[in-house]
Amino acid sequence: MSLLFKLIKRYQNSLVALLLLAIVLTVVRLYPHPPLSNELTFSQTFYDSNHKLLRVTLADDDRYRLWTPLQEISPYIVDGLLLQEDQWFYYHPGFNPFSLFRAFWATYFGGGNRQGASTITMQLARMHFKLNTKTIDGKLLQIARAIQLEMMYSKDEILEAYLNYAPFGRNIESIGAASLIYFDKPPSQVNLPEALTLMVLPQSPTYRIDKLTGIAGTTLVNARNRLFVRWQESTPVDDNISALFDQPLVMRQPEKLPFIAPHFINQIIQKSLITEPQSTVITTLDSNLQKIIENQVNVFIERNQLKGIKNASVLLVDSQSMGIKAMVGSANYFNATIQGQVNGTLAKRSPGSTLKPFIYALGIDQGILHPMTILKDVETDFGFYTPENFDHNFKGPISATEALIRSRNIPAVYVASKLKTPSFYQFLQQTHIENLASESHYGLALVLGGGEVTPQELASLYAILANQGKWQPLQLLANSTDSKPLAKQVISPEASFMTKEMLLQNTRKQDILYKKQSSAIPIYWKTGTSWGFRDAWTAGGFKQYVLIVWLGNFDGASNNAFVGADAATPLFFNIIDAINAYYPNNKILEQKPPQNLKKVDICLASGNLVTKWCKVKGKSWFIPGVSPITVDNIYRPVMIDNQTGQVACPPYNLQTTHSEVFEYWPSDLAQIFAKAGIPKKTPPDSSHCLLSQTFYGQPPKITSPLKNVVYQFRVNNQKNERITFTANVDGDVKQLYWFVDNQFIGSNSANESMYWIPVKSGLFKLLVVDDVGRSDSRVLKVEVLE
């Protein structure tokens, strides 16, 4: 102990100095330091939803550079680097004295070539601190900086930084960028020949590689093989790996990198959708679908050049995720004559008639119509606005479904004029259509394309029909941690379903064979043509997709060929057919009718409930309590005197009279029929009768609910309580129709009952009508108790 004490006492100053040095080194090491990546800017890699590379961008200094953590780099690369550059890396303090002395002697006294002695740390110091090491002063500063790095960072941090700083030929820096560009794989997946190839590049980044074939030159291959010989001295290699070194060394060049969906990637970059710095961006795009659509656009443009059709924009959206699966912003990104770098899917254009489905959907929700409501396609003056149809003709009475799919303007403007809240303008505001002028600026012209929308905005509108009336924003980035985009109910599920069903009736007129295919997929679609023939549209959906096709010129030049049905529709269906050919087994989304939706028998001439006199019958969806529907009054029976052939006056003698059915059309529609060459028979004159003619037989008589009775319901048990509707009817009656406050509730056969659940207190007018038009009514009082 005494000897130890004497030694400590003798060398106490030295020991204290060493202790202080150790403390200083520990503090320097443990004190937080900025990451070695702070001085660099990086490229970004964009991938599609299947993790296929779309594009690699340049860093701010026009270099390809990707930061890769050390744990994501193959051991082949790390071991190859140490073997090639610095075998004593884990043992020296940042510089290797022996190597420095050897290089100094060989350079200045040996009479030979200059030799390098830089360790990995010294090379990192030169690159990180941007040092000039061609002079002795510069070299000394490099050594000092290397020691500084060793004091501040761990060996693994230094090794990681070097691999992310090192040059690998051309304007490629970092192992991540080099591995991705040259071999189309991350550094974790390279094999031994690829790893050793990358490790000889930093010493001589100018090694030649054929730009056309990508085959590496002899000098680079020989350098790689020399390193492999040294590798084999310490690490056994099986024959399979050795055989790989005999294969041609093919390396992709930067100019061969994919440049897929440029408008799509540019939009992500320009809109600053990436809120946090990241080198890898996973998008919603599907590069296979992108290629299919690009091919169809190219073929279509080539075939229609003589018509002056030179440009197109196409958008494909997955309606379930709202992710954009394909985007063609222009027919050719690199064609300056068509302003190819403009993203047409973001350009505001007149939508023509493509917005009409949403006018009808709002009309359904507000009780203005149901799909088979008969509308008037006649010359109509809406105040100061008198619209015309595209063909300058009128069709007369037309169902709402036919008016929509035949794109008749007058019925659409009529429906829009009847909208309350929301109006069509308010609906567009709710669905985030941007840069709209005031509602008064457009008036009813907004219905026929007076406003402007982008194809992307139009896609989000058509996705409403596939999503039960919910609006959602489009998505460009895939993020598994995000929930489904926030949805906003803008149309009821019932109106959405009915509108989509209406559009499904729009068939492909030019494709007879397609109609006969039993396996033909359902497609809902609508065309549009802007004023002055500047834009041709077709918008719609199939399977899980929404597809928008636009044809036109970015400078707004008109062309008589820009008619939606004739120009955009063929491309629309070419794309659908191509996608179905490549993906025939894609599941078709089955959408069941909402529970509140019902179907009733109607008389097609009026769109109203059938009577026994109706000649042509059909069916229509309706929303109980919302959809407007009454009993048909177009076909009416008239009692005729057998001898005179004139209208018989009541009371009738059934022995001398008989009934005939006549069509009672409004005068404006009767004129349309006459102009079309199909005049309707005028109903007989009954002005000589003192009493108006009513059909013989007894009207129905309501037996339930009872008169002068207050029906009380409890809120907490309301679903289990209901009011029964029954009526006594004449012997010829088969069907009864029930209305509450003029809203159709439902129908039942003559010997059945109808049930109604009130939702609020008040007085209600109950009306029952039989299938020959006779009726009875009653006032019903209801109290809903808390």
Phi, psi and omega in degrees: 000320181297324179294318179296318180298319179297320181294319179296318181295321182292320186251023185299322179296318179294319181295319177297319179298317178296320179296315178298321178297318179297319179296315180300314180298321179295316180297316179300318181291318186279339180295134183301132178239150178296143177303148180293350179274355186298331185277357188249154166249156190231158172285167171236141176251131180249129181239154175277183185292345176259015179062038172260134185295131178257317182195151170241123180271164176273149172290176184298335180263022178063034175245149168275117184211125178231129179277128180235123176300151183301323182291347179259015179250134183301140174303331176303317182292313182297312180294320178296322178296313180296321179294322184278322191250320194197086183289341181259020187306315185280002185241340184264162183273019181123337175220158182247104184303319181298315180294322179296316180295317180298316181292320179297315180295315182294326184283317189256340182235342185276344179074009181257199179286158176295139179242144177267149178226016184288132173280173176300319180297318179295320179295320177296319179300317179299316183285319185290317182264002177055058185266150170264108187253020181274352177247165179296319178299319179295323179292319179296319177296323179297318179296317180298317179294325178296316178298319178300316179297319180296326179287327188265333187231157178283166178299319182294323178294321179292316180297317179299314181296318180302313181297337180263352176260330193299144175279145181229033177096151181054225176254036183256124175231150180086144180294328180296314180293318182296314181296318181292316184288310186286322189237005176056042178204157178288162183298340181285344188248004181288149174271181186296313178302320180292319180297314181291328175299314180297327185283342176268351181288319182301328178290325181221075184291356180266008176310139186280139173224129182299122185290336181276312185264337183079005181282130182290146179288167183299321182299315180293318180296317181295320178297317178298316182293326176297320178294325179294324177299315178296322178301317184292338180294333182243343184229117178297142180231132181283168186295328181297318178290320179300324181296332180296333181286348178271350181280153176301140180267105182253128183228123179292141179263158183304324181290348178265002179298148179295146177224068190264139177050060185299322179296322180296310180295319179300322180296319178299316182290313186289328180275001179053046181285341179269103187277340180238144179300127177203144183271336182247123181239120177263123183255176178274350187297149171245109187296332177293314177295324177300315180294319179301313183290319178300318179298317180294321178295315181299314180296317182296314180297318180298321182286337187247018179301321183293339177274000182082013178271109187237350185218154181203155171228137183224140179225130176240126185234137171280112186291341181280317179261347185065016177281138175285120183265336177204142179217120173247102183286330177206168182292334180205110183300329186262008181262105183289335183292337177251014183055052190300335182277356174286134178272099183295339180286351176251003184273134176285124180222158175290126186276359183060230184265008185291345179271352184302323180305329184279337172293315180292323178298316177295322177297322177296316181296328184264014174071026179272329185202167165233173188303333183252013173302135179274122178251160181260117173260077182228165179299123186223139178252113178263076183069243179269006186239121179237091183286161175235158173279160182301323182267005178061022178238172179233144183260352182079221179289132183211139180290157179301322180297312179295321180298323180288308186286339174268002174056047178281130187283317186300310179300322181296318179294322178299313180298316181298324181292339181268351182292142179254266181232119002278150168286173180296321178298316179296324177298316179296325176294319180298330183263019171064036170283117191270160173061036175282143171284186180291159181297322180293334179297322183271317188062211180285349178295341178300330181297325187257024176096022180291334176268186180228142177224162173264157174304327178292320176295321180294323178297319179293331176290313182291335175293339177302320183292334178271349185240037174054039174086010182260132175269138176219148179286154176290151181240138176248338183248137177266126179218107186296341182276345180276145173281176179299142183308145182303126183258148179229123181285114181245342176223146179293153176303326181293313180293322178298313181298314183295320179296319178296319178298323177297315181291334178293343177283351181281104186264164180276098186296326187276354187239085183293321181297323181297321180298330185273356180284125180291336183263011182300134183278150177292135178226125175252133188201160180211141179261167176204142176226126183278164177300140178077011178054050178261339183218136174238129185233152159216127183230144179174201183206159176205150184046232180264009189254152165247133184234129177239127178237128177233138173235141179167195177238138181295338178273002177082008180295138182272162180201124181299345177282347182278072174244126187309309185293328185267331186253303185284326184297316178303318178294320178306311182283331174300319180294315180299315180298321180293317179296318179293329179291321179283327183232069185291340185262007176301133186289137175274129181285116178272122179248114180280149178298140174305149185299329183281355184272136181234164176237137180229158173282135180228163171268119189296332182295325184248342185076013182249177184298144186288148167242173180292347182267349183297135183270322181235121185248158177204196179228155178212146171284147173208157178258113181304133179081356181236305185293135179281126179200133178232189178272140183304136175230016174283311179268116182230139176279142178230133178279126183244137177288131184296327185274314186269338183075007179263172179296130177276141181263146179290151001283153187266145170256107185295347178280334184246005180230162174215162181258143173230149181259130179238158178260125181254093181261143173301154188298323182292325177285324178299323178294322178297316178300318181295318179296329181279359179083015178232065183296145179268146178295129181288131177300149183293155182280131179239019184292341181282350180273138178288326179250142177292144186285130172237150184289144181293163182107168184265136176288162178293156180230118182294128177251339175210130011283162182282157177285150173058032178240134177265122181265119183252139180227148175262135183301317185285354180228023189295326183292339181264000180241140182206164179255135180266130176255123175221158179207147170276138184227165178291162186293339182270359184277133177248334186221141175242143179240131185247138180229139172240119184052045177066010175258128183293127181262319180162180182228159176210160176289165188299331184258015179244173179247155174247145182238143182222134178251110179288150181247355180206164178280157176145181175262133183233141175267118179261130181230134173238135181232132178271177188281009170240011172095359178278152188216167172212151182222166182197146175267133185240130179253130183233138173235120176261115187263145177290000000 
